[in-house]
Amino acid sequence: MAGDGVRGQETAVLAGGPADGMRITVADRPAVLQVTRPCVVEVPFGDVRVDGLYVYRRDLRVDEEPLRYGFDPASP
């Protein structure tokens, strides 16, 4: 792994938003994570599913486990 730019798996914690406090395992320290939550559909429409999308961005100031990802309320 040395020199190839690939990191192992690490623990991360999500801060804020709907997944506040959730601990996950990430590989290669992604800059952004997407969390989805199913929405209630009042009238079924075939095989369509609706999910709410939430974005978490890695806090670059944290360089040790657990990594920290903060909720980005401005993201779609």
Beta strands, then each sheet from edge to edge (+ up, - down):
strand 1: 9-15
strand 2: 23-27
strand 3: 32-38
strand 4: 51-58
strand 5: 67-71
sheet 1: 2+ 1- 5- 4+ 3-
end
